[in-house]
């Protein structure tokens, strides 16, 4: 799990990545991002995200269409239409998006 900077509409947010392929997470944060299948928006950032709606999330300059679902304690699960949406992005662009 790692955190990544993103934009939902005009709002800048921090999302957490989940849903890895294989037995374990990658050893590096860039590999971690490339494996991720879904995002979690924190409760404070998920105020305008209605459950069941479709939103466009911009991560590392790439637009990703996501479906909004319920998650734990008010946070929202953002499930992309495609599998592993950050796979094809260069390491340089992903490094800028990682929250340290």
Backbone bond lengths (Angstrom), bond angles and torsions (degrees), N, CA, C in turn:
res aa  C-N    CA-C-N  psi(-1)  N-CA   C-N-CA  omega(-1)  CA-C   N-CA-C  phi
1 X - - - 1.435 - - 1.515 109.03 -
2 X 1.331 115.95 132.41 1.456 118.86 174.13 1.526 108.65 -143.73
3 X 1.310 115.35 165.72 1.457 121.24 -177.37 1.514 109.68 -103.52
4 X 1.341 115.56 145.01 1.450 121.12 -177.54 1.530 109.65 -138.78
5 X 1.349 116.20 143.19 1.460 121.09 176.74 1.522 108.87 -79.05
6 X 1.337 116.13 140.05 1.460 120.75 -178.90 1.516 109.67 -150.80
7 X 1.336 115.24 170.38 1.461 121.76 174.21 1.521 108.41 -126.75
8 X 1.313 115.27 130.04 1.461 121.33 172.61 1.516 105.26 -115.70
9 X 1.310 116.49 107.52 1.460 120.76 -171.76 1.518 108.70 68.91
10 X 1.324 117.38 -122.88 1.461 121.72 177.21 1.521 112.63 -100.06
11 X 1.308 116.47 -3.47 1.461 121.96 -173.86 1.535 111.45 -91.67
12 X 1.326 116.82 128.48 1.463 121.27 175.64 1.519 108.64 -85.43
13 X 1.329 115.68 129.63 1.462 121.47 -177.27 1.523 110.12 -134.95
14 X 1.324 115.30 167.71 1.460 122.24 172.50 1.523 106.80 -112.76
15 X 1.330 116.34 126.58 1.459 121.94 179.73 1.520 109.67 -113.18
16 X 1.312 115.37 151.92 1.447 121.22 175.92 1.524 107.70 -106.12
17 X 1.324 117.95 140.81 1.460 121.34 -178.64 1.520 110.13 -97.25
18 X 1.349 115.99 144.45 1.466 121.43 176.78 1.526 108.94 -146.64
19 X 1.310 115.51 176.65 1.455 121.59 172.15 1.506 112.68 82.38
20 X 1.316 117.53 64.20 1.451 120.80 -174.60 1.513 111.99 -88.71
21 X 1.317 115.23 157.01 1.450 121.78 178.75 1.531 108.40 -97.09
22 X 1.292 117.40 138.18 1.457 120.70 178.89 1.517 111.80 93.78
23 X 1.325 116.34 -168.27 1.461 121.84 -174.78 1.508 113.44 -75.17
24 X 1.319 117.74 -36.82 1.455 120.28 -172.04 1.521 111.38 -142.56
25 X 1.317 115.06 171.93 1.459 121.22 177.68 1.520 109.48 -73.58
26 X 1.326 116.14 162.98 1.458 121.32 177.51 1.529 109.53 -71.09
27 X 1.318 115.99 162.23 1.462 120.57 -178.36 1.523 112.58 -79.60
28 X 1.329 118.09 -25.07 1.463 121.28 179.81 1.521 109.70 -111.19
29 X 1.323 116.03 160.97 1.472 119.46 179.57 1.525 111.43 -69.92
30 X 1.336 116.96 -33.14 1.468 120.26 179.03 1.532 109.64 -66.91
31 X 1.314 116.97 -43.71 1.462 121.05 176.22 1.511 111.66 -64.15
32 X 1.310 115.74 -34.91 1.458 122.56 176.78 1.529 110.77 -61.36
33 X 1.321 116.35 -46.09 1.462 121.25 179.56 1.520 111.69 -65.27
34 X 1.312 116.87 -40.99 1.465 120.29 -178.60 1.527 111.89 -66.23
35 X 1.324 118.32 -29.42 1.464 122.15 179.23 1.521 113.61 -81.21
36 X 1.320 117.44 -21.69 1.469 121.54 -170.02 1.521 112.46 -61.35
37 X 1.336 115.37 139.97 1.464 121.44 -179.41 1.520 113.53 -110.26
38 X 1.342 117.86 -13.73 1.464 120.83 -178.16 1.521 109.61 -153.37
39 X 1.345 115.47 166.55 1.457 122.29 179.55 1.516 109.41 -127.19
40 X 1.331 115.65 153.47 1.463 121.13 174.30 1.519 107.91 -119.89
41 X 1.337 116.01 126.69 1.465 121.74 175.21 1.523 107.63 -95.40
42 X 1.325 116.30 131.63 1.457 120.78 -179.69 1.523 110.78 -66.10
43 X 1.321 116.15 160.23 1.466 122.65 -176.80 1.518 112.13 -57.77
44 X 1.327 117.55 -42.63 1.467 120.42 -178.10 1.527 112.25 -66.42
45 X 1.327 117.77 -26.42 1.459 121.96 -179.79 1.524 113.10 -93.98
46 X 1.313 118.35 -11.38 1.463 121.09 -173.20 1.527 113.42 -96.79
47 X 1.319 117.37 22.24 1.459 120.60 -176.74 1.531 112.55 -62.60
48 X 1.315 118.92 -43.11 1.459 121.23 -177.25 1.515 114.46 -92.79
49 X 1.328 117.73 5.15 1.461 120.99 -177.34 1.523 110.21 -92.10
50 X 1.317 116.85 101.72 1.462 121.05 178.79 1.522 109.72 -78.99
51 X 1.311 116.78 137.91 1.456 122.17 178.85 1.522 109.08 -63.86
52 X 1.324 116.87 131.62 1.458 122.08 179.83 1.514 113.91 94.87
53 X 1.337 117.85 -11.86 1.458 119.96 -179.31 1.525 110.83 -82.30
54 X 1.324 115.45 163.93 1.461 122.04 176.62 1.516 108.07 -111.06
55 X 1.323 117.02 129.26 1.465 122.60 -178.88 1.522 109.75 -125.86
56 X 1.330 115.32 162.29 1.459 121.29 173.11 1.520 107.87 -108.48
57 X 1.317 116.12 124.94 1.460 123.04 -180.00 1.519 107.28 -111.73
58 X 1.332 116.01 135.46 1.458 120.02 178.62 1.530 108.61 -109.42
59 X 1.338 115.42 114.09 1.461 122.28 179.93 1.526 107.64 -122.80
60 X 1.330 116.87 123.45 1.469 123.10 178.03 1.526 111.28 53.50
61 X 1.331 116.70 37.36 1.457 121.05 177.21 1.514 115.42 82.77
62 X 1.321 118.31 0.65 1.462 121.79 -179.77 1.519 110.27 -108.18
63 X 1.328 116.50 132.07 1.459 121.12 177.61 1.525 109.25 -84.84
64 X 1.333 115.06 130.55 1.464 121.30 -178.21 1.526 107.95 -128.10
65 X 1.324 117.23 124.19 1.464 120.75 175.45 1.521 108.48 -82.76
66 X 1.345 115.07 128.99 1.465 120.16 -177.42 1.520 110.79 -129.55
67 X 1.319 115.53 153.01 1.462 122.85 173.55 1.522 107.04 -102.42
68 X 1.325 117.46 133.97 1.466 122.63 -177.32 1.529 109.38 -90.76
69 X 1.335 115.85 126.97 1.461 121.55 178.04 1.519 109.71 -128.55
70 X 1.330 116.62 162.53 1.466 121.14 177.53 1.507 110.23 -70.21
71 X 1.323 115.27 149.25 1.455 120.86 175.55 1.522 106.80 -139.80
72 X 1.275 119.73 -162.93 1.445 124.04 -172.32 1.531 113.21 -79.17
73 X 1.319 117.44 134.93 1.465 125.50 171.65 1.524 115.27 51.81
74 X 1.314 116.67 42.13 1.465 120.26 174.43 1.508 114.96 93.73
75 X 1.318 118.41 -12.18 1.457 119.09 177.12 1.527 108.79 -80.19
76 X 1.327 116.85 166.31 1.462 121.76 -175.44 1.524 111.33 -121.86
77 X 1.313 115.51 144.14 1.450 122.49 174.51 1.520 107.74 -94.34
78 X 1.319 117.56 126.55 1.457 122.75 178.36 1.522 107.61 -106.57
79 X 1.317 116.24 108.12 1.455 122.38 -174.13 1.527 109.74 -103.23
80 X 1.333 117.94 111.54 1.471 120.90 -178.55 1.522 112.43 -66.92
81 X 1.339 115.58 154.22 1.464 121.32 177.76 1.522 110.18 -68.63
82 X 1.344 116.96 -36.30 1.463 120.11 -179.46 1.525 110.88 -100.46
83 X 1.311 115.08 160.30 1.460 120.98 179.56 1.525 109.12 -84.20
84 X 1.321 118.00 132.84 1.462 125.05 -179.80 1.539 112.14 50.14
85 X 1.326 117.79 70.79 1.472 121.71 -173.77 1.523 115.30 -69.23
86 X 1.332 119.24 -20.88 1.468 121.12 -177.15 1.523 112.75 -96.57
87 X 1.314 117.52 11.10 1.461 121.47 -173.93 1.530 113.13 -63.94
88 X 1.312 119.05 -40.89 1.462 121.46 -172.90 1.518 115.75 -89.85
89 X 1.320 118.62 3.22 1.466 121.43 -176.75 1.528 109.79 -82.98
90 X 1.328 116.39 141.80 1.462 120.94 -178.22 1.532 111.28 -65.26
91 X 1.309 115.62 155.13 1.469 121.62 -178.33 1.520 111.23 -64.83
92 X 1.319 117.32 -33.50 1.467 121.64 -179.51 1.530 110.78 -63.54
93 X 1.328 117.16 -44.84 1.466 121.03 179.25 1.520 111.61 -69.11
94 X 1.325 117.27 -37.01 1.463 120.29 179.04 1.526 111.30 -68.77
95 X 1.322 117.03 -36.04 1.472 121.07 -179.84 1.518 111.27 -61.73
96 X 1.348 116.01 -36.62 1.475 119.99 178.34 1.524 111.84 -68.78
97 X 1.313 117.07 -28.37 1.463 121.09 -176.11 1.530 113.49 -85.87
98 X 1.314 118.29 -16.89 1.464 121.54 -177.58 1.530 110.20 -71.09
99 X 1.326 115.96 137.03 1.455 122.42 176.16 1.524 107.50 -94.54
100 X 1.326 116.15 126.62 1.472 119.67 -179.00 1.491 110.98 -104.50
